[in-house]
Amino acid sequence: MSPAADRYRAHVTAVWASQTADGAHDLGHLERVWTNARAIGRDEPGVDWSVLEAAVWFHDLVNLPKDSPDRARASGLSADAAVAFLRADGFAADKLAAVAHAIAAHSFSAAIPPQTIEARILQDADRLEALGAIGLARMFLISGRMGGGIVDMADPMALHRPLDDKRFALDHLEVKLLRLPETMQTRMGRMIAEERAEWMMSFRTRLLAEIG
């Protein structure tokens, strides 16, 4: 991490202190997204690492609950808040728009097409957090917090009912998560996503076997 990362971390920590705690969007999440972003970015030419690093650390600065009616606005609000901090912190003025775009475009619910390499990397790096072992952990954590159960024991694969990931966490695999690999913007992001999605399907097979 750059010397600026300590200031970014401190600012995020201070801002989040006034928001509702969210175990799926914490400093660990930011650190993992940065790890993902570096792995993807090393495979892509022309990355502005200062833009990418700032965008990663501030992409969830305004963190609204998954079931909030304003959820789709969270990334735009985070972008605005990030720009305000970075401008005061002396960040290069001509790069602020790039940071703001990367943050705004990372969100699934915002549906903003990423136009820069930094935006494409951040979107992929953040979506990788929804896949693999960490993706499953976050899926069950969020589902439980929203009052959902693990699985519909009467019809776990939703063969005779509509999928409903608000009631059953396992349904979220089909509703959203297993579709993420095809949305990836980078070669490395897609490769990692496909491997993690395959592992999630193996987990589902094991879970179904255990519940009979």
VEXMI-244884 format. One record per atom (N, C-alpha, C): residue number from 1; residue in one letter; atom name; x, y, z. Coordinates in steps of 0.001 Angstrom, whole numbers. Layout:
SITE   nr  rest  atom        X        Y        Z
SITE  NUM     a    CA        X        Y        Z
...
This chain:
SITE   nr  rest  atom        X        Y        Z
SITE    1     m     N      840    -1197        0
SITE    1     m    CA        0        0        0
SITE    1     m     C      876     1249        0
SITE    2     s     N      349     2315     -551
SITE    2     s    CA     1074     3577     -589
SITE    2     s     C      974     4282      763
SITE    3     p     N     1809     5316      984
SITE    3     p    CA     1700     6084     2235
SITE    3     p     C      310     6684     2434
SITE    4     a     N     -389     6964     1327
SITE    4     a    CA    -1721     7554     1437
SITE    4     a     C    -2731     6578     2021
SITE    5     a     N    -2461     5286     1906
SITE    5     a    CA    -3436     4281     2347
SITE    5     a     C    -3755     4404     3836
SITE    6     d     N    -2781     4774     4645
SITE    6     d    CA    -3035     4935     6078
SITE    6     d     C    -4046     6060     6322
SITE    7     r     N    -3940     7138     5550
SITE    7     r    CA    -4904     8234     5690
SITE    7     r     C    -6277     7792     5194
SITE    8     y     N    -6303     7037     4112
SITE    8     y    CA    -7575     6544     3578
SITE    8     y     C    -8261     5639     4595
SITE    9     r     N    -7482     4731     5157
SITE    9     r    CA    -8041     3803     6151
SITE    9     r     C    -8595     4566     7358
SITE   10     a     N    -7846     5541     7833
SITE   10     a    CA    -8279     6316     8994
SITE   10     a     C    -9572     7071     8696
SITE   11     h     N    -9671     7627     7496
SITE   11     h    CA   -10875     8378     7138
SITE   11     h     C   -12079     7450     7024
SITE   12     v     N   -11914     6304     6369
SITE   12     v    CA   -13008     5344     6252
SITE   12     v     C   -13474     4904     7641
SITE   13     t     N   -12516     4608     8511
SITE   13     t    CA   -12849     4172     9877
SITE   13     t     C   -13655     5238    10604
SITE   14     a     N   -13261     6492    10466
SITE   14     a    CA   -13969     7584    11131
SITE   14     a     C   -15379     7749    10581
SITE   15     v     N   -15523     7675     9274
SITE   15     v    CA   -16850     7830     8654
SITE   15     v     C   -17753     6679     9050
SITE   16     w     N   -17231     5469     8996
SITE   16     w    CA   -18053     4290     9306
SITE   16     w     C   -18466     4234    10772
SITE   17     a     N   -17739     4935    11641
SITE   17     a    CA   -18082     4923    13067
SITE   17     a     C   -19484     5480    13305
SITE   18     s     N   -19973     6320    12394
SITE   18     s    CA   -21306     6911    12540
SITE   18     s     C   -22362     6158    11739
SITE   19     q     N   -21971     5078    11071
SITE   19     q    CA   -22903     4290    10285
SITE   19     q     C   -23158     2946    10968
SITE   20     t     N   -24209     2265    10540
SITE   20     t    CA   -24534      957    11102
SITE   20     t     C   -23448      -48    10743
SITE   21     a     N   -22960     -792    11721
SITE   21     a    CA   -21905    -1777    11481
SITE   21     a     C   -22375    -2826    10477
SITE   22     d     N   -21466    -3213     9581
SITE   22     d    CA   -21789    -4176     8530
SITE   22     d     C   -20597    -5103     8352
SITE   23     g     N   -20722    -6321     8859
SITE   23     g    CA   -19609    -7255     8790
SITE   23     g     C   -19216    -7671     7394
SITE   24     a     N   -20115    -7466     6415
SITE   24     a    CA   -19789    -7813     5032
SITE   24     a     C   -19092    -6665     4311
SITE   25     h     N   -19178    -5470     4874
SITE   25     h    CA   -18512    -4299     4297
SITE   25     h     C   -17726    -3615     5411
SITE   26     d     N   -16542    -4159     5677
SITE   26     d    CA   -15685    -3642     6738
SITE   26     d     C   -14287    -3448     6178
SITE   27     l     N   -13326    -3150     7051
SITE   27     l    CA   -11957    -2948     6571
SITE   27     l     C   -11400    -4203     5917
SITE   28     g     N   -11804    -5374     6411
SITE   28     g    CA   -11371    -6614     5783
SITE   28     g     C   -11841    -6705     4343
SITE   29     h     N   -13070    -6265     4109
SITE   29     h    CA   -13590    -6238     2737
SITE   29     h     C   -12734    -5334     1854
SITE   30     l     N   -12413    -4147     2343
SITE   30     l    CA   -11595    -3215     1555
SITE   30     l     C   -10220    -3798     1261
SITE   31     e     N    -9625    -4444     2244
SITE   31     e    CA    -8303    -5041     2047
SITE   31     e     C    -8354    -6172     1017
SITE   32     r     N    -9419    -6980     1068
SITE   32     r    CA    -9536    -8072       96
SITE   32     r     C    -9789    -7544    -1308
SITE   33     v     N   -10606    -6496    -1424
SITE   33     v    CA   -10844    -5906    -2742
SITE   33     v     C    -9548    -5335    -3308
SITE   34     w     N    -8721    -4733    -2447
SITE   34     w    CA    -7432    -4201    -2900
SITE   34     w     C    -6514    -5332    -3356
SITE   35     t     N    -6536    -6451    -2650
SITE   35     t    CA    -5758    -7618    -3081
SITE   35     t     C    -6245    -8107    -4443
SITE   36     n     N    -7568    -8204    -4607
SITE   36     n    CA    -8127    -8605    -5900
SITE   36     n     C    -7746    -7623    -6998
SITE   37     a     N    -7841    -6327    -6690
SITE   37     a    CA    -7552    -5289    -7683
SITE   37     a     C    -6103    -5348    -8138
SITE   38     r     N    -5190    -5592    -7206
SITE   38     r    CA    -3781    -5699    -7594
SITE   38     r     C    -3548    -6909    -8489
SITE   39     a     N    -4178    -8031    -8168
SITE   39     a    CA    -4014    -9233    -8978
SITE   39     a     C    -4545    -9002   -10395
SITE   40     i     N    -5679    -8334   -10508
SITE   40     i    CA    -6259    -8051   -11823
SITE   40     i     C    -5447    -6982   -12546
SITE   41     g     N    -5067    -5931   -11818
SITE   41     g    CA    -4370    -4802   -12430
SITE   41     g     C    -3015    -5152   -13007
SITE   42     r     N    -2343    -6121   -12405
SITE   42     r    CA    -1040    -6533   -12928
SITE   42     r     C    -1166    -7178   -14305
SITE   43     d     N    -2365    -7582   -14651
SITE   43     d    CA    -2618    -8223   -15944
SITE   43     d     C    -3148    -7238   -16985
SITE   44     e     N    -3306    -5974   -16586
SITE   44     e    CA    -3887    -4967   -17470
SITE   44     e     C    -2896    -3822   -17703
SITE   45     p     N    -2760    -3355   -18948
SITE   45     p    CA    -1847    -2226   -19218
SITE   45     p     C    -2494     -888   -18877
SITE   46     g     N    -1653       71   -18539
SITE   46     g    CA    -2103     1449   -18406
SITE   46     g     C    -2885     1788   -17157
SITE   47     v     N    -2720     1013   -16092
SITE   47     v    CA    -3460     1277   -14856
SITE   47     v     C    -2851     2463   -14113
SITE   48     d     N    -3688     3398   -13695
SITE   48     d    CA    -3236     4477   -12809
SITE   48     d     C    -3474     3985   -11386
SITE   49     w     N    -2400     3563   -10743
SITE   49     w    CA    -2535     2909    -9441
SITE   49     w     C    -2996     3856    -8347
SITE   50     s     N    -2697     5131    -8464
SITE   50     s    CA    -3171     6074    -7445
SITE   50     s     C    -4689     6223    -7530
SITE   51     v     N    -5223     6253    -8743
SITE   51     v    CA    -6678     6320    -8932
SITE   51     v     C    -7336     5046    -8416
SITE   52     l     N    -6768     3906    -8775
SITE   52     l    CA    -7355     2631    -8377
SITE   52     l     C    -7334     2458    -6863
SITE   53     e     N    -6209     2791    -6237
SITE   53     e    CA    -6107     2626    -4791
SITE   53     e     C    -7124     3495    -4062
SITE   54     a     N    -7242     4750    -4451
SITE   54     a    CA    -8207     5636    -3804
SITE   54     a     C    -9634     5128    -4016
SITE   55     a     N    -9931     4671    -5225
SITE   55     a    CA   -11281     4184    -5524
SITE   55     a     C   -11614     2941    -4699
SITE   56     v     N   -10644     2054    -4549
SITE   56     v    CA   -10876      847    -3747
SITE   56     v     C   -11188     1216    -2302
SITE   57     w     N   -10392     2063    -1705
SITE   57     w    CA   -10567     2374     -286
SITE   57     w     C   -11856     3126        5
SITE   58     f     N   -12358     3874     -986
SITE   58     f    CA   -13536     4698     -728
SITE   58     f     C   -14797     4211    -1433
SITE   59     h     N   -14758     3032    -2056
SITE   59     h    CA   -15915     2631    -2878
SITE   59     h     C   -17156     2345    -2045
SITE   60     d     N   -17004     2037     -761
SITE   60     d    CA   -18153     1817      123
SITE   60     d     C   -18197     2844     1247
SITE   61     l     N   -17696     4035      995
SITE   61     l    CA   -17596     5038     2052
SITE   61     l     C   -18982     5359     2634
SITE   62     v     N   -19989     5483     1766
SITE   62     v    CA   -21378     5617     2216
SITE   62     v     C   -22013     4250     2020
SITE   63     n     N   -22202     3542     3112
SITE   63     n    CA   -22626     2144     3051
SITE   63     n     C   -24078     2023     3510
SITE   64     l     N   -24983     1852     2560
SITE   64     l    CA   -26399     1710     2877
SITE   64     l     C   -26782      233     2905
SITE   65     p     N   -27718     -157     3772
SITE   65     p    CA   -28122    -1564     3854
SITE   65     p     C   -28638    -2101     2522
SITE   66     k     N   -28499    -3418     2317
SITE   66     k    CA   -28938    -4056     1083
SITE   66     k     C   -30416    -3809      802
SITE   67     d     N   -31228    -3710     1858
SITE   67     d    CA   -32658    -3550     1669
SITE   67     d     C   -33109    -2084     1741
SITE   68     s     N   -32157    -1166     1723
SITE   68     s    CA   -32512      251     1739
SITE   68     s     C   -33085      665      381
SITE   69     p     N   -34154     1470      362
SITE   69     p    CA   -34693     1953     -915
SITE   69     p     C   -33729     2859    -1667
SITE   70     d     N   -32720     3374     -974
SITE   70     d    CA   -31722     4252    -1598
SITE   70     d     C   -30434     3510    -1948
SITE   71     r     N   -30471     2172    -1896
SITE   71     r    CA   -29258     1383    -2114
SITE   71     r     C   -28550     1742    -3426
SITE   72     a     N   -29291     1972    -4495
SITE   72     a    CA   -28693     2261    -5799
SITE   72     a     C   -27941     3588    -5809
SITE   73     r     N   -28201     4447    -4814
SITE   73     r    CA   -27525     5749    -4749
SITE   73     r     C   -26231     5687    -3956
SITE   74     a     N   -25964     4555    -3292
SITE   74     a    CA   -24825     4489    -2376
SITE   74     a     C   -23497     4761    -3069
SITE   75     s     N   -23297     4191    -4251
SITE   75     s    CA   -21997     4373    -4906
SITE   75     s     C   -21798     5819    -5349
SITE   76     g     N   -22868     6481    -5796
SITE   76     g    CA   -22748     7889    -6172
SITE   76     g     C   -22462     8761    -4972
SITE   77     l     N   -23111     8469    -3861
SITE   77     l    CA   -22849     9212    -2629
SITE   77     l     C   -21420     8974    -2148
SITE   78     s     N   -20955     7734    -2280
SITE   78     s    CA   -19573     7423    -1899
SITE   78     s     C   -18587     8176    -2777
SITE   79     a     N   -18881     8263    -4071
SITE   79     a    CA   -18000     8988    -4991
SITE   79     a     C   -17907    10459    -4606
SITE   80     d     N   -19039    11065    -4302
SITE   80     d    CA   -19034    12481    -3910
SITE   80     d     C   -18249    12697    -2625
SITE   81     a     N   -18461    11812    -1641
SITE   81     a    CA   -17761    11940     -363
SITE   81     a     C   -16265    11717     -530
SITE   82     a     N   -15904    10780    -1395
SITE   82     a    CA   -14481    10512    -1643
SITE   82     a     C   -13797    11705    -2280
SITE   83     v     N   -14444    12299    -3272
SITE   83     v    CA   -13861    13458    -3945
SITE   83     v     C   -13659    14605    -2962
SITE   84     a     N   -14616    14823    -2096
SITE   84     a    CA   -14480    15906    -1110
SITE   84     a     C   -13269    15682     -217
SITE   85     f     N   -13090    14439      253
SITE   85     f    CA   -11933    14153     1103
SITE   85     f     C   -10638    14267      316
SITE   86     l     N   -10585    13663     -859
SITE   86     l    CA    -9344    13628    -1638
SITE   86     l     C    -8905    15023    -2070
SITE   87     r     N    -9859    15869    -2407
SITE   87     r    CA    -9510    17244    -2784
SITE   87     r     C    -8838    17949    -1605
SITE   88     a     N    -9397    17783     -415
SITE   88     a    CA    -8809    18406      773
SITE   88     a     C    -7481    17776     1150
SITE   89     d     N    -7299    16512      771
SITE   89     d    CA    -6077    15779     1102
SITE   89     d     C    -4956    16044      112
SITE   90     g     N    -5221    16823     -943
SITE   90     g    CA    -4185    17159    -1906
SITE   90     g     C    -4032    16193    -3062
SITE   91     f     N    -5036    15363    -3285
SITE   91     f    CA    -4995    14419    -4400
SITE   91     f     C    -5027    15209    -5709
SITE   92     a     N    -4368    14676    -6743
SITE   92     a    CA    -4286    15367    -8031
SITE   92     a     C    -5675    15702    -8565
SITE   93     a     N    -5922    16989    -8793
SITE   93     a    CA    -7253    17442    -9195
SITE   93     a     C    -7708    16822   -10511
SITE   94     d     N    -6744    16589   -11424
SITE   94     d    CA    -7124    16066   -12729
SITE   94     d     C    -7448    14565   -12705
SITE   95     k     N    -7302    13935   -11533
SITE   95     k    CA    -7631    12511   -11411
SITE   95     k     C    -8891    12259   -10589
SITE   96     l     N    -9463    13322   -10032
SITE   96     l    CA   -10626    13148    -9172
SITE   96     l     C   -11821    12562    -9920
SITE   97     a     N   -12016    12998   -11162
SITE   97     a    CA   -13147    12491   -11939
SITE   97     a     C   -13004    10994   -12191
SITE   98     a     N   -11769    10540   -12400
SITE   98     a    CA   -11535     9113   -12639
SITE   98     a     C   -11833     8290   -11394
SITE   99     v     N   -11449     8814   -10234
SITE   99     v    CA   -11766     8124    -8980
SITE   99     v     C   -13275     8063    -8786
SITE  100     a     N   -13947     9185    -8998
SITE  100     a    CA   -15395     9245    -8810
SITE  100     a     C   -16111     8271    -9740
SITE  101     h     N   -15678     8205   -10996
SITE  101     h    CA   -16331     7285   -11939
SITE  101     h     C   -16126     5838   -11526
SITE  102     a     N   -14922     5487   -11126
SITE  102     a    CA   -14652     4102   -10723
SITE  102     a     C   -15533     3709    -9543
SITE  103     i     N   -15680     4601    -8581
SITE  103     i    CA   -16509     4309    -7412
SITE  103     i     C   -17976     4188    -7811
SITE  104     a     N   -18466     5140    -8581
SITE  104     a    CA   -19881     5131    -8967
SITE  104     a     C   -20228     3891    -9788
SITE  105     a     N   -19298     3453   -10655
SITE  105     a    CA   -19583     2355   -11573
SITE  105     a     C   -19372      975   -10965
SITE  106     h     N   -18821      901    -9766
SITE  106     h    CA   -18532     -429    -9209
SITE  106     h     C   -19801    -1153    -8777
SITE  107     s     N   -20846     -403    -8476
SITE  107     s    CA   -22043     -962    -7866
SITE  107     s     C   -22899    -1745    -8848
SITE  108     f     N   -23334    -2931    -8417
SITE  108     f    CA   -24237    -3751    -9226
SITE  108     f     C   -25576    -3049    -9388
SITE  109     s     N   -26096    -2497    -8294
SITE  109     s    CA   -27427    -1900    -8327
SITE  109     s     C   -27458     -571    -9077
SITE  110     a     N   -26325      143    -9136
SITE  110     a    CA   -26294     1423    -9848
SITE  110     a     C   -26353     1235   -11354
SITE  111     a     N   -25847      101   -11857
SITE  111     a    CA   -25899     -234   -13292
SITE  111     a     C   -25264      845   -14168
SITE  112     i     N   -24090     1329   -13754
SITE  112     i    CA   -23332     2318   -14532
SITE  112     i     C   -22211     1589   -15271
SITE  113     p     N   -22173     1621   -16607
SITE  113     p    CA   -21110      926   -17342
SITE  113     p     C   -19737     1529   -17026
SITE  114     p     N   -18748      722   -16670
SITE  114     p    CA   -17404     1249   -16398
SITE  114     p     C   -16701     1652   -17688
SITE  115     q     N   -16160     2861   -17715
SITE  115     q    CA   -15561     3395   -18936
SITE  115     q     C   -14035     3436   -18908
SITE  116     t     N   -13424     3187   -17770
SITE  116     t    CA   -11972     3254   -17643
SITE  116     t     C   -11440     1925   -17134
SITE  117     i     N   -10142     1718   -17299
SITE  117     i    CA    -9553      463   -16818
SITE  117     i     C    -9653      370   -15307
SITE  118     e     N    -9496     1499   -14605
SITE  118     e    CA    -9603     1468   -13136
SITE  118     e     C   -11024     1105   -12702
SITE  119     a     N   -12033     1622   -13411
SITE  119     a    CA   -13420     1290   -13087
SITE  119     a     C   -13711     -172   -13359
SITE  120     r     N   -13178     -693   -14453
SITE  120     r    CA   -13409    -2108   -14770
SITE  120     r     C   -12733    -3013   -13737
SITE  121     i     N   -11537    -2644   -13328
SITE  121     i    CA   -10828    -3443   -12325
SITE  121     i     C   -11562    -3414   -10991
SITE  122     l     N   -11974    -2230   -10537
SITE  122     l    CA   -12674    -2138    -9255
SITE  122     l     C   -13978    -2925    -9288
SITE  123     q     N   -14729    -2817   -10375
SITE  123     q    CA   -15980    -3561   -10457
SITE  123     q     C   -15726    -5059   -10341
SITE  124     d     N   -14726    -5560   -11069
SITE  124     d    CA   -14405    -6987   -10993
SITE  124     d     C   -13902    -7377    -9612
SITE  125     a     N   -13011    -6559    -9055
SITE  125     a    CA   -12418    -6878    -7752
SITE  125     a     C   -13480    -6931    -6672
SITE  126     d     N   -14449    -6025    -6732
SITE  126     d    CA   -15519    -6013    -5741
SITE  126     d     C   -16463    -7200    -5949
SITE  127     r     N   -16762    -7542    -7181
SITE  127     r    CA   -17669    -8662    -7443
SITE  127     r     C   -17044   -10004    -7071
SITE  128     l     N   -15737   -10088    -7109
SITE  128     l    CA   -15084   -11320    -6662
SITE  128     l     C   -15361   -11591    -5192
SITE  129     e     N   -15646   -10555    -4415
SITE  129     e    CA   -15975   -10724    -3004
SITE  129     e     C   -17297   -11467    -2806
SITE  130     a     N   -18111   -11521    -3863
SITE  130     a    CA   -19390   -12225    -3778
SITE  130     a     C   -19263   -13683    -4215
SITE  131     l     N   -18060   -14113    -4546
SITE  131     l    CA   -17842   -15465    -5060
SITE  131     l     C   -16859   -16224    -4178
SITE  132     g     N   -16837   -17540    -4337
SITE  132     g    CA   -15914   -18377    -3579
SITE  132     g     C   -16304   -18494    -2122
SITE  133     a     N   -15348   -18888    -1297
SITE  133     a    CA   -15620   -19105      125
SITE  133     a     C   -16038   -17821      823
SITE  134     i     N   -15350   -16732      535
SITE  134     i    CA   -15714   -15465     1179
SITE  134     i     C   -17089   -15020      710
SITE  135     g     N   -17416   -15292     -544
SITE  135     g    CA   -18732   -14947    -1060
SITE  135     g     C   -19837   -15684     -330
SITE  136     l     N   -19623   -16970      -66
SITE  136     l    CA   -20619   -17738      685
SITE  136     l     C   -20766   -17213     2112
SITE  137     a     N   -19635   -16917     2748
SITE  137     a    CA   -19679   -16397     4109
SITE  137     a     C   -20477   -15091     4159
SITE  138     r     N   -20235   -14212     3213
SITE  138     r    CA   -20944   -12937     3182
SITE  138     r     C   -22422   -13145     2838
SITE  139     m     N   -22705   -14086     1954
SITE  139     m    CA   -24083   -14366     1558
SITE  139     m     C   -24922   -14797     2756
SITE  140     f     N   -24389   -15732     3541
SITE  140     f    CA   -25141   -16213     4699
SITE  140     f     C   -25226   -15145     5787
SITE  141     l     N   -24156   -14369     5947
SITE  141     l    CA   -24173   -13289     6930
SITE  141     l     C   -25261   -12273     6608
SITE  142     i     N   -25310   -11839     5362
SITE  142     i    CA   -26291   -10832     4956
SITE  142     i     C   -27705   -11395     5027
SITE  143     s     N   -27886   -12628     4568
SITE  143     s    CA   -29207   -13245     4603
SITE  143     s     C   -29727   -13350     6038
SITE  144     g     N   -28870   -13793     6942
SITE  144     g    CA   -29284   -13910     8338
SITE  144     g     C   -29642   -12574     8947
SITE  145     r     N   -28865   -11544     8610
SITE  145     r    CA   -29141   -10221     9162
SITE  145     r     C   -30477    -9679     8650
SITE  146     m     N   -30876   -10083     7432
SITE  146     m    CA   -32126    -9615     6846
SITE  146     m     C   -33299   -10538     7155
SITE  147     g     N   -33039   -11549     8007
SITE  147     g    CA   -34115   -12413     8446
SITE  147     g     C   -34360   -13626     7575
SITE  148     g     N   -33473   -13913     6646
SITE  148     g    CA   -33640   -15065     5768
SITE  148     g     C   -33101   -16339     6386
SITE  149     g     N   -33553   -17485     5856
SITE  149     g    CA   -33048   -18776     6293
SITE  149     g     C   -31964   -19295     5362
SITE  150     i     N   -31387   -20432     5706
SITE  150     i    CA   -30313   -20999     4897
SITE  150     i     C   -30857   -21579     3596
SITE  151     v     N   -31894   -22421     3710
SITE  151     v    CA   -32378   -23156     2540
SITE  151     v     C   -33832   -23563     2778
SITE  152     d     N   -34600   -23682     1713
SITE  152     d    CA   -35953   -24218     1797
SITE  152     d     C   -35846   -25738     1829
SITE  153     m     N   -36043   -26328     2987
SITE  153     m    CA   -35857   -27768     3138
SITE  153     m     C   -36831   -28579     2280
SITE  154     a     N   -38003   -28008     1979
SITE  154     a    CA   -38983   -28740     1178
SITE  154     a     C   -38637   -28741     -307
SITE  155     d     N   -37926   -27718     -751
SITE  155     d    CA   -37581   -27604    -2177
SITE  155     d     C   -36304   -26779    -2304
SITE  156     p     N   -35163   -27340    -1912
SITE  156     p    CA   -33918   -26557    -1834
SITE  156     p     C   -33449   -25972    -3159
SITE  157     m     N   -33734   -26621    -4276
SITE  157     m    CA   -33291   -26127    -5580
SITE  157     m     C   -34379   -25339    -6313
SITE  158     a     N   -35488   -25048    -5617
SITE  158     a    CA   -36582   -24257    -6202
SITE  158     a     C   -37090   -24876    -7499
SITE  159     l     N   -37302   -26187    -7475
SITE  159     l    CA   -37795   -26878    -8666
SITE  159     l     C   -39294   -26660    -8856
SITE  160     h     N   -40004   -26395    -7756
SITE  160     h    CA   -41454   -26269    -7827
SITE  160     h     C   -41948   -24985    -7178
SITE  161     r     N   -41102   -23971    -7140
SITE  161     r    CA   -41463   -22674    -6568
SITE  161     r     C   -40593   -21606    -7189
SITE  162     p     N   -40987   -20345    -7131
SITE  162     p    CA   -40123   -19266    -7627
SITE  162     p     C   -38902   -19102    -6711
SITE  163     l     N   -37790   -18748    -7291
SITE  163     l    CA   -36624   -18413    -6482
SITE  163     l     C   -36938   -17217    -5596
SITE  164     d     N   -36469   -17257    -4355
SITE  164     d    CA   -36745   -16174    -3410
SITE  164     d     C   -35554   -16022    -2469
SITE  165     d     N   -34576   -15208    -2878
SITE  165     d    CA   -33369   -15076    -2060
SITE  165     d     C   -33557   -14158     -865
SITE  166     k     N   -34728   -13555     -720
SITE  166     k    CA   -35013   -12809      510
SITE  166     k     C   -35392   -13769     1637
SITE  167     r     N   -35934   -14923     1281
SITE  167     r    CA   -36328   -15921     2278
SITE  167     r     C   -35267   -16996     2482
SITE  168     f     N   -34551   -17345     1401
SITE  168     f    CA   -33603   -18454     1469
SITE  168     f     C   -32257   -18049      860
SITE  169     a     N   -31213   -18109     1667
SITE  169     a    CA   -29889   -17684     1218
SITE  169     a     C   -29420   -18473        1
SITE  170     l     N   -29646   -19789        1
SITE  170     l    CA   -29132   -20610    -1092
SITE  170     l     C   -29698   -20181    -2441
SITE  171     d     N   -30898   -19644    -2465
SITE  171     d    CA   -31491   -19179    -3721
SITE  171     d     C   -30667   -18071    -4367
SITE  172     h     N   -29899   -17347    -3549
SITE  172     h    CA   -29124   -16206    -4065
SITE  172     h     C   -28051   -16660    -5057
SITE  173     l     N   -27650   -17911    -4970
SITE  173     l    CA   -26682   -18416    -5938
SITE  173     l     C   -27247   -18306    -7353
SITE  174     e     N   -28481   -18788    -7536
SITE  174     e    CA   -29097   -18753    -8859
SITE  174     e     C   -29611   -17362    -9216
SITE  175     v     N   -30118   -16649    -8238
SITE  175     v    CA   -30660   -15321    -8510
SITE  175     v     C   -29579   -14373    -9015
SITE  176     k     N   -28374   -14459    -8433
SITE  176     k    CA   -27348   -13457    -8774
SITE  176     k     C   -25934   -14010    -8897
SITE  177     l     N   -25457   -14710    -7872
SITE  177     l    CA   -24018   -14939    -7756
SITE  177     l     C   -23426   -15780    -8879
SITE  178     l     N   -24097   -16842    -9291
SITE  178     l    CA   -23534   -17695   -10341
SITE  178     l     C   -23584   -17033   -11711
SITE  179     r     N   -24233   -15892   -11805
SITE  179     r    CA   -24261   -15130   -13062
SITE  179     r     C   -23137   -14099   -13141
SITE  180     l     N   -22450   -13888   -12036
SITE  180     l    CA   -21426   -12835   -12009
SITE  180     l     C   -20246   -13073   -12960
SITE  181     p     N   -19752   -14320   -13128
SITE  181     p    CA   -18600   -14489   -14020
SITE  181     p     C   -18801   -13909   -15414
SITE  182     e     N   -20002   -14010   -15950
SITE  182     e    CA   -20244   -13499   -17302
SITE  182     e     C   -20281   -11978   -17353
SITE  183     t     N   -20344   -11322   -16198
SITE  183     t    CA   -20356    -9856   -16163
SITE  183     t     C   -18958    -9273   -15986
SITE  184     m     N   -17963   -10112   -15796
SITE  184     m    CA   -16620    -9610   -15513
SITE  184     m     C   -16045    -8837   -16708
SITE  185     q     N   -15311    -7792   -16397
SITE  185     q    CA   -14810    -6855   -17403
SITE  185     q     C   -13372    -7138   -17840
SITE  186     t     N   -12650    -7952   -17077
SITE  186     t    CA   -11237    -8186   -17356
SITE  186     t     C   -10957    -9682   -17504
SITE  187     r     N    -9874    -9987   -18178
SITE  187     r    CA    -9513   -11390   -18385
SITE  187     r     C    -9234   -12088   -17059
SITE  188     m     N    -8425   -11466   -16208
SITE  188     m    CA    -8072   -12084   -14938
SITE  188     m     C    -9281   -12161   -14016
SITE  189     g     N   -10093   -11121   -14002
SITE  189     g    CA   -11284   -11138   -13178
SITE  189     g     C   -12215   -12268   -13558
SITE  190     r     N   -12388   -12485   -14850
SITE  190     r    CA   -13267   -13558   -15310
SITE  190     r     C   -12701   -14924   -14951
SITE  191     m     N   -11413   -15072   -15097
SITE  191     m    CA   -10784   -16357   -14795
SITE  191     m     C   -10958   -16711   -13308
SITE  192     i     N   -10697   -15743   -12432
SITE  192     i    CA   -10853   -15987   -10994
SITE  192     i     C   -12323   -16234   -10663
SITE  193     a     N   -13215   -15458   -11274
SITE  193     a    CA   -14643   -15590   -10993
SITE  193     a     C   -15160   -16967   -11378
SITE  194     e     N   -14736   -17474   -12511
SITE  194     e    CA   -15203   -18786   -12958
SITE  194     e     C   -14744   -19888   -12017
SITE  195     e     N   -13511   -19786   -11527
SITE  195     e    CA   -13008   -20787   -10585
SITE  195     e     C   -13781   -20733    -9275
SITE  196     r     N   -14055   -19536    -8794
SITE  196     r    CA   -14773   -19392    -7527
SITE  196     r     C   -16230   -19845    -7659
SITE  197     a     N   -16853   -19554    -8796
SITE  197     a    CA   -18233   -19985    -9008
SITE  197     a     C   -18325   -21508    -9057
SITE  198     e     N   -17345   -22141    -9684
SITE  198     e    CA   -17325   -23602    -9732
SITE  198     e     C   -17220   -24178    -8321
SITE  199     w     N   -16408   -23570    -7485
SITE  199     w    CA   -16283   -24031    -6101
SITE  199     w     C   -17598   -23871    -5351
SITE  200     m     N   -18315   -22772    -5602
SITE  200     m    CA   -19600   -22553    -4941
SITE  200     m     C   -20614   -23628    -5329
SITE  201     m     N   -20589   -24041    -6580
SITE  201     m    CA   -21487   -25110    -7005
SITE  201     m     C   -21137   -26421    -6316
SITE  202     s     N   -19848   -26646    -6092
SITE  202     s    CA   -19431   -27841    -5355
SITE  202     s     C   -19930   -27780    -3912
SITE  203     f     N   -19856   -26594    -3311
SITE  203     f    CA   -20384   -26423    -1955
SITE  203     f     C   -21877   -26723    -1923
SITE  204     r     N   -22609   -26211    -2906
SITE  204     r    CA   -24053   -26457    -2939
SITE  204     r     C   -24343   -27957    -3051
SITE  205     t     N   -23570   -28655    -3866
SITE  205     t    CA   -23751   -30098    -3998
SITE  205     t     C   -23541   -30793    -2660
SITE  206     r     N   -22508   -30369    -1919
SITE  206     r    CA   -22234   -30948     -618
SITE  206     r     C   -23349   -30628      382
SITE  207     l     N   -23821   -29376      369
SITE  207     l    CA   -24892   -28979     1273
SITE  207     l     C   -26151   -29804     1012
SITE  208     l     N   -26514   -29981     -255
SITE  208     l    CA   -27703   -30754     -605
SITE  208     l     C   -27556   -32209     -167
SITE  209     a     N   -26351   -32745     -292
SITE  209     a    CA   -26110   -34112      139
SITE  209     a     C   -26280   -34244     1657
SITE  210     e     N   -25820   -33257     2389
SITE  210     e    CA   -25911   -33314     3849
SITE  210     e     C   -27330   -33188     4369
SITE  211     i     N   -28172   -32435     3653
SITE  211     i    CA   -29544   -32274     4120
SITE  211     i     C   -30456   -33366     3541
SITE  212     g     N   -29895   -34205     2664
SITE  212     g    CA   -30671   -35317     2145
SITE  212     g     C   -31678   -34926     1109
